[in-house]
């Protein structure tokens, strides 16, 4: 647009620029500029707030705080009330109002300790300040200190009997106190019932010759626990979790509720009916009811062959030691009894030791015989965990298991440590330079036991597999992040997240050295490279395996990583 002379007319400014221009006017500023001290207008306005007597200054700050409190801007209101208190007014009414108002702000901000301090000061100024008692009671209720909240309400009602808000608060505190005490009584009763139940279980275990094996705190607890049959009011019948192991295929089945008066044949008939499809892992189709035998172990390494008609109670009685011999019986590990299930014929003969203590179904008696020095088979050395492959052991896994058994037999000083150890899987990974590495996956509950002998075990296995490096990694399981539509209501544990599992894999790979630092480099194309710095004191013993660490981590996680030792400064 232009005039007749061709001179353009000034264009109207946009609304946003007009509003922004108000920010430079002191009266309309939303926040102080950085050079506020050099601005004469701002300094003049600030000085006005502190002109007058202490009472006038405090009253001014109180009114400004009230305006912000009405707008629910509690933090700003808190600042004004604090400035009013700092002005040290001589009028106790103004000081009492400032303290009570500041307590109201802290109550909204859930700063309950500050609420109690301000209310205490207000009561010291005016012992009959109802607001101070009321807000103290609200803060104490929030802190679940119900007795003190009731005391505050009672003190206030002594001089202000008609205060409806305090009366309602007292009723609320009394109800919450009653509910808390009721929950505590219920909790104590649950503890008492649980203690009584454990005492009964211990007595039942002793009667049935069941020996409980303590479980370390680091091991995940079994979700199924032994209990009494709810249909038996006399508490004389146990229900136990029972684990069936199939060493031929290194797999297992868990019967979560095995009633002790149920015969083994009933479960085998339900699990392996003759005309039903065979399990996926049963490659030969041998696991059919009528073609299976069951074995059980005792604490003293006696092996019991269990008759089909025998119940769990019968097996417990048969596991009892003879008079004059040390106590013996079935072992209850992690709340579970374990039995071996094998097909009759060649596989049973291959697995079966030379001497077996057989049970007699009619009399339910047992010939103890000599204790067995039972050798764990290669198949039993491989224990498939929940997230391990369900296929039969391959050549690498069998070779690793056999090497561990050979080492157990040839190294007496390691025999006791190696005997209970099992692996869940083993894989070969290509490493730069045409080399290979063997990744041995171990069950998480056994990781600490492996760490005790890992250095010696790694050296011996690398001698056995001379052209390959050996690393140990726990067989961990990751869970997806729960969504709105997911059926799982339990919160995902931190240890089951992708980040946590990848961090633990790093720690497992480099054990026994420690990770002293990490650095992530992001390239221009967005690719990431993780640098992991290891403790330099282990440089000589681990430097030759750094490429293997990187290749294994990339294979397991898909992430690139470089392992280095920090450069030591020269004096």
C-alpha positions in Angstrom: 0.0 0.0 0.0 1.4 3.5 -0.9 0.3 7.1 -0.9 -0.2 9.2 -4.1 3.4 10.4 -3.8 4.6 6.8 -3.9 5.9 6.8 -0.3 5.0 3.4 1.4 2.8 3.6 4.5 4.1 1.9 7.7 2.7 -1.7 8.0 0.9 -2.7 11.3 3.1 -4.9 13.6 2.0 -8.6 14.2 0.2 -9.3 17.4 3.1 -11.5 18.7 5.6 -8.7 18.3 3.3 -6.2 20.1 2.9 -8.6 23.0 6.7 -9.2 23.1 7.3 -5.5 23.3 5.5 -5.5 26.7 8.3 -7.7 28.1 10.7 -4.7 28.0 8.4 -2.6 30.1 9.2 -3.2 33.9 5.5 -3.2 34.9 4.7 -6.1 32.5 7.8 -8.2 32.7 7.3 -11.9 33.3 10.9 -12.4 34.5 13.8 -10.1 35.3 16.5 -9.6 32.6 20.1 -10.6 33.3 21.2 -6.9 33.5 18.4 -5.9 35.9 20.9 -4.3 38.3 21.8 -1.8 35.5 18.2 -0.9 34.7 17.2 2.3 36.6 13.4 1.7 36.3 13.6 -1.9 37.5 15.8 -0.9 40.5 13.3 1.9 41.4 10.3 -0.5 41.3 12.2 -3.1 43.4 13.0 -0.5 46.0 9.4 0.4 46.3 8.7 -3.1 47.7 10.9 -2.4 50.6 9.8 1.1 51.4 7.9 1.6 54.6 7.8 0.0 58.1 8.5 -3.7 58.5 4.7 -4.3 59.0 3.9 -2.4 55.8 6.5 -4.4 53.8 5.3 -7.7 55.3 1.7 -6.8 54.5 2.6 -5.9 50.9 4.3 -9.3 50.4 1.4 -11.1 52.0 -1.1 -9.5 49.6 1.1 -10.4 46.6 1.4 -14.0 47.9 -2.4 -14.2 48.3 -2.9 -13.2 44.7 -0.5 -15.9 43.5 -2.1 -18.5 45.8 -5.5 -17.8 44.4 -4.1 -18.5 40.9 -2.7 -21.8 42.2 0.9 -20.6 41.7 2.0 -22.0 45.0 5.8 -21.8 44.5 5.7 -18.1 43.6 3.3 -17.4 46.5 5.7 -19.3 48.8 8.5 -16.9 47.8 6.4 -13.8 48.7 5.3 -15.2 52.0 8.9 -16.0 52.9 10.0 -12.4 52.0 7.2 -11.2 54.3 8.5 -13.3 57.2 12.0 -12.1 56.5 10.8 -8.5 56.9 10.3 -9.3 60.6 7.0 -7.6 61.2 6.3 -6.5 64.7 2.5 -7.2 64.4 2.0 -10.8 65.5 -1.2 -11.0 63.5 0.6 -10.4 60.2 3.4 -12.9 61.2 0.9 -15.5 62.1 -1.0 -15.1 58.8 2.3 -15.3 56.8 3.4 -18.5 58.6 0.0 -20.1 58.1 -0.2 -19.1 54.5 3.3 -20.4 53.8 2.3 -23.6 55.5 -0.7 -23.8 53.1 1.7 -23.4 50.1 4.0 -26.2 51.4 0.9 -28.4 52.0 0.0 -28.1 48.3 3.6 -28.7 47.3 3.7 -31.8 49.7 6.6 -30.3 51.7 5.1 -31.7 54.9 8.1 -31.1 57.1 8.1 -27.4 56.3 4.3 -27.4 57.0 4.9 -28.7 60.6 7.7 -26.2 61.2 5.7 -23.2 60.1 2.6 -24.3 62.0 4.8 -24.8 65.1 6.1 -21.2 64.8 2.5 -19.9 64.3 1.3 -21.7 67.4 4.2 -20.2 69.4 3.0 -16.8 68.2 -0.7 -17.6 68.9 -1.5 -20.7 70.9 -5.1 -20.6 69.7 -4.3 -20.5 66.0 -6.9 -22.9 64.5 -5.4 -22.8 61.0 -2.0 -23.9 62.3 -3.5 -26.9 64.1 -5.7 -27.8 61.1 -2.8 -27.7 58.6 -0.5 -29.6 61.0 -3.2 -32.3 61.2 -3.4 -32.6 57.4 0.4 -32.9 57.1 0.5 -35.5 59.8 -2.2 -37.5 58.1 -0.2 -37.4 54.9 2.8 -38.7 56.8 0.6 -41.5 58.4 1.2 -40.2 61.9 -2.4 -40.5 62.9 -1.9 -40.4 66.7 -0.3 -37.0 66.4 -2.9 -35.8 64.0 -5.6 -36.7 66.5 -3.7 -34.9 69.2 -3.6 -31.7 67.1 -7.3 -31.9 66.4 -8.2 -32.5 70.1 -6.1 -29.5 71.2 -7.8 -27.2 68.6 -11.3 -28.4 69.6 -10.6 -27.5 73.2 -10.9 -23.8 72.3 -12.7 -24.0 68.9 -15.4 -26.6 69.4 -17.5 -25.6 66.4 -14.7 -25.9 63.8 -16.3 -28.2 61.2 -13.0 -28.6 59.2 -11.1 -29.8 62.2 -13.9 -32.1 63.2 -14.0 -33.7 59.7 -10.2 -34.0 59.8 -10.3 -35.7 63.2 -12.9 -38.2 61.9 -10.7 -38.9 58.8 -7.6 -39.4 61.0 -9.5 -41.8 63.3 -10.8 -43.9 60.4 -7.3 -44.0 58.8 -5.8 -45.0 62.1 -8.3 -47.8 62.5 -7.6 -49.0 59.0 -3.9 -49.0 59.6 -4.2 -50.9 62.8 -6.5 -53.4 61.1 -4.0 -54.0 58.3 -1.2 -54.4 60.9 -3.3 -57.0 62.8 -4.0 -58.8 59.5 -0.3 -58.7 58.6 0.7 -60.1 62.0 -1.9 -62.8 61.7 -0.5 -63.7 58.2 3.0 -63.9 59.6 1.8 -66.1 62.5 -0.1 -68.4 60.1 2.9 -68.6 57.8 5.2 -69.5 60.7 2.7 -72.1 61.9 2.6 -73.5 58.3 6.4 -73.6 58.1 6.6 -75.5 61.4 4.0 -78.0 60.1 6.0 -78.4 56.9 9.2 -79.0 58.7 7.6 -81.7 60.8 6.1 -83.2 57.6 9.5 -83.2 55.9 11.1 -85.0 58.8 8.4 -87.6 58.9 8.7 -88.2 55.2 12.6 -88.3 55.1 12.7 -85.2 52.9 15.9 -83.1 53.3 15.6 -79.4 52.5 18.6 -78.0 50.6 19.1 -74.2 51.4 18.9 -72.0 48.3 21.2 -68.9 48.0 19.5 -65.5 48.1 20.9 -64.7 44.6 18.8 -67.5 43.1 15.4 -66.7 41.7 12.7 -68.2 43.9 10.5 -71.0 42.6 6.9 -69.6 42.0 5.5 -73.0 43.3 5.9 -74.0 46.9 5.1 -77.1 48.9 1.8 -76.9 50.7 -0.8 -79.0 52.4 -3.8 -80.4 50.5 -6.6 -77.8 51.1 -9.2 -80.7 51.0 -7.5 -82.5 53.9 -8.4 -80.6 57.1 -6.0 -82.8 59.2 -3.0 -81.3 57.3 -1.5 -84.8 56.7 -1.3 -84.7 52.9 1.4 -82.8 51.1 1.3 -81.3 47.6 4.8 -80.8 46.2 6.3 -79.4 43.0 8.0 -82.3 41.1 10.5 -81.9 38.3 10.8 -84.7 35.7 14.2 -84.6 33.9 14.8 -86.2 30.5 18.6 -86.4 30.3 18.5 -88.0 26.8 17.3 -84.6 25.4 18.4 -82.3 28.2 14.9 -81.0 28.8 12.4 -81.2 31.7 8.7 -80.9 32.8 7.4 -79.4 36.0 4.4 -80.8 37.8 3.4 -77.9 40.0 1.0 -79.8 42.2 1.9 -83.4 42.8 -0.3 -84.9 45.5 1.8 -87.3 47.5 -0.8 -90.1 47.4 -1.0 -90.0 43.6 1.0 -92.8 41.8 3.6 -91.9 39.3 1.8 -93.9 36.6 -1.1 -91.5 36.8 1.1 -88.5 35.8 3.0 -90.4 33.2 -0.2 -91.7 31.7 -1.6 -88.1 31.4 1.7 -86.7 30.0 2.6 -89.5 27.6 -0.7 -91.2 26.5 -0.2 -94.0 23.9 -2.3 -92.5 21.1 -1.4 -88.8 21.6 1.1 -86.9 19.4 4.7 -87.2 20.7 6.4 -84.2 22.2 8.5 -82.0 19.8 11.8 -82.9 21.6 11.1 -86.7 21.4 12.8 -87.4 18.1 12.5 -91.2 18.3 9.0 -91.4 19.8 10.1 -93.5 22.7 8.4 -91.5 25.5 5.1 -93.4 25.7 3.3 -94.5 28.9 4.3 -98.2 29.5 7.7 -97.7 28.0 9.2 -95.4 30.7 11.1 -95.9 33.9 11.5 -93.4 36.8 14.6 -93.0 39.0 15.1 -90.9 42.1 18.2 -89.7 44.0 18.7 -89.6 47.7 21.0 -87.3 49.7 23.7 -90.0 50.0 23.7 -90.5 46.3 21.6 -93.7 46.3 19.6 -94.2 43.1 16.1 -95.6 43.5 14.2 -97.3 40.8 10.5 -96.3 41.3 7.7 -98.7 40.6 4.8 -97.4 38.6 2.2 -98.1 41.3 4.3 -96.3 44.0 3.1 -93.0 45.2 5.3 -90.1 46.3 4.7 -90.9 49.9 5.9 -94.5 49.3 9.1 -93.2 47.6 9.8 -90.9 50.6 9.5 -93.9 53.0 11.7 -96.0 50.8 14.4 -93.4 50.8 14.9 -93.7 54.6 18.3 -94.8 55.8 18.8 -97.9 57.8 19.2 -97.7 61.6 22.7 -96.7 62.6 23.5 -95.0 59.3 23.6 -91.2 58.6 20.3 -89.6 57.8 19.2 -90.0 54.2 16.2 -89.1 52.1 15.0 -87.2 49.0 16.4 -83.7 48.5 14.0 -80.8 48.2 15.9 -78.2 46.2 14.3 -74.8 45.7 11.0 -76.3 46.9 11.1 -79.1 44.2 11.7 -82.8 44.2 13.6 -84.1 41.1 13.2 -87.4 39.3 14.8 -88.9 36.1 12.5 -90.3 33.4 14.0 -92.6 30.7 12.7 -94.9 28.0 13.3 -98.6 28.6 16.0 -100.4 26.6 19.2 -99.1 25.2 19.0 -95.5 26.6 18.2 -96.8 30.1 21.2 -99.2 30.0 23.5 -96.4 28.8 22.5 -94.1 31.5 21.9 -96.6 34.3 24.7 -97.1 36.9 26.0 -100.6 37.7 24.2 -101.0 41.0 20.7 -99.7 41.8 18.7 -99.8 45.0 15.3 -101.0 43.8 12.0 -100.4 45.5 9.6 -103.3 46.1 6.0 -102.1 45.5 4.3 -104.7 47.7 6.3 -104.1 50.9 7.6 -100.6 50.0 11.0 -101.6 51.3 14.4 -100.9 49.9 17.8 -102.6 49.8 20.3 -99.9 50.5 23.4 -101.5 49.2 26.6 -99.4 48.8 26.6 -95.7 48.1 27.0 -95.0 44.5 29.8 -92.9 43.0 27.4 -91.8 40.2 29.0 -90.2 37.2 26.9 -87.5 35.6 26.3 -88.2 31.9 27.0 -85.7 29.2 23.3 -85.2 28.6 22.7 -84.4 32.3 25.5 -81.9 32.2 23.4 -79.9 29.7 20.4 -78.3 31.4 18.1 -76.4 29.2 16.7 -73.3 31.0 13.4 -71.6 30.1 15.0 -69.4 27.4 17.6 -71.9 26.1 17.2 -73.8 22.8 14.8 -76.7 23.0 16.7 -78.8 20.4 18.9 -81.7 21.2 22.5 -80.9 22.1 24.7 -80.3 19.1 28.4 -81.3 18.7 29.7 -78.1 20.3 27.6 -78.5 23.4 28.4 -82.2 23.8 32.1 -81.5 23.4 32.0 -78.8 26.0 30.0 -81.0 28.4 32.4 -83.9 27.9 35.4 -81.6 28.5 34.0 -80.4 31.8 33.3 -84.0 32.9 36.9 -85.0 31.9 38.3 -82.1 33.9 36.1 -83.1 36.9 37.6 -86.5 36.8 41.2 -85.5 36.2 41.4 -82.6 38.6 40.5 -83.7 42.2 40.8 -80.2 43.6 38.1 -79.0 41.2 35.8 -82.0 41.5 33.5 -80.7 44.2 33.1 -77.3 42.5 32.6 -78.7 39.0 30.2 -81.5 39.9 27.0 -79.4 40.4 27.7 -77.1 37.5 25.7 -77.4 34.3 25.6 -75.5 31.0 22.4 -74.5 29.2 23.9 -74.0 25.7 27.2 -73.5 23.8 27.7 -71.8 20.4 30.7 -71.1 18.1 31.2 -67.5 17.0 33.5 -66.3 14.2 36.2 -63.9 15.2 38.3 -61.5 13.1 41.4 -63.2 11.6 39.7 -66.4 10.8 39.5 -67.6 14.4 36.6 -68.8 16.4 35.3 -68.4 20.0 33.1 -70.7 22.0 30.3 -69.0 24.0 29.2 -71.1 26.9 25.8 -70.1 28.3 25.2 -71.0 32.0 22.0 -70.8 34.1 21.9 -67.5 36.0 21.5 -69.2 39.4 24.9 -71.0 38.8 26.8 -67.9 37.6 28.5 -67.2 40.9 29.5 -70.8 41.3 31.1 -70.6 37.8 32.9 -67.4 38.7 34.7 -69.3 41.6 36.4 -71.6 39.1 36.1 -69.7 35.8 39.7 -68.7 35.4 41.0 -72.2 35.9 38.1 -73.7 33.9 38.7 -71.2 31.0 42.4 -72.1 30.8 41.7 -75.8 30.8 39.0 -75.5 28.1 41.2 -73.3 25.9 43.9 -76.1 26.2 41.3 -78.6 25.1 40.0 -76.4 22.2 43.4 -75.0 21.3 42.3 -73.0 18.3 39.3 -71.3 20.0 38.8 -68.8 22.8 36.3 -69.6 25.6 33.9 -67.1 27.2 31.0 -67.6 29.7 27.7 -65.7 29.6 24.6 -66.2 31.8 21.5 -67.3 29.9 19.4 -64.3 30.8 15.9 -63.6 29.6 14.5 -60.2 28.4 10.8 -59.2 28.7 9.0 -56.8 26.4 7.9 -53.5 27.7 4.3 -53.9 28.8 1.6 -52.1 26.8 -1.9 -51.1 27.5 -3.2 -54.2 25.8 -0.8 -56.7 27.4 -2.3 -59.2 29.8 0.7 -59.2 32.2 -0.1 -56.9 35.1 3.1 -57.5 37.0 5.7 -54.7 36.6 8.7 -55.7 34.4 11.8 -56.2 36.6 14.7 -53.9 35.9 16.9 -56.9 35.4 14.7 -58.1 32.5 15.0 -55.0 30.4 17.1 -54.8 27.2 19.5 -52.3 28.6 20.2 -54.2 31.8 20.7 -57.6 30.0 23.2 -56.0 27.5 25.1 -54.4 30.4 25.2 -57.8 32.2 26.5 -59.5 29.1 29.4 -57.0 29.0 30.2 -57.8 32.6 30.0 -61.6 32.0 32.3 -61.4 28.9 35.2 -59.6 30.6 35.1 -61.4 33.9 37.2 -61.5 36.1 38.4 -58.0 35.1 36.2 -55.0 35.8 34.8 -52.3 33.5 36.3 -48.9 34.6 34.6 -46.7 32.0 32.4 -46.5 29.0 32.1 -44.0 26.1 29.6 -44.0 23.2 30.7 -42.3 20.0 27.9 -41.3 17.5 29.0 -40.9 13.9 27.6 -38.4 11.4 25.4 -41.2 9.8 23.9 -41.9 13.2 25.8 -45.2 13.9 27.0 -45.7 17.4 30.2 -47.3 18.7 30.6 -48.2 22.3 34.1 -48.0 23.8 34.6 -50.1 27.0 37.7 -49.5 29.1 38.9 -52.4 31.2 41.1 -52.5 34.3 44.7 -52.1 33.1 46.0 -54.6 35.7 44.5 -57.4 33.6 45.9 -56.2 30.3 48.5 -58.9 30.0 46.1 -61.8 30.6 43.1 -60.6 28.5 44.6 -58.5 25.7 44.7 -61.4 23.3 40.9 -62.0 23.7 39.6 -58.4 23.0 38.6 -59.2 19.4 36.7 -62.2 20.7 34.9 -60.1 23.2 33.8 -57.6 20.5 32.7 -60.4 18.0 30.7 -62.2 20.7 29.0 -59.1 21.9 28.1 -58.1 18.3 26.7 -61.6 17.7 24.6 -61.5 20.9 23.3 -57.9 20.8 23.9 -56.6 17.3 25.9 -53.6 18.8 29.4 -52.6 17.9 31.8 -52.4 20.8 35.6 -51.9 21.2 37.4 -53.0 24.3 40.5 -51.1 25.4 42.8 -50.7 28.4 43.4 -47.1 29.6 46.8 -45.7 28.7 48.8 -45.3 31.9 50.6 -42.0 32.2 54.4 -42.2 32.3 56.2 -40.4 35.1 
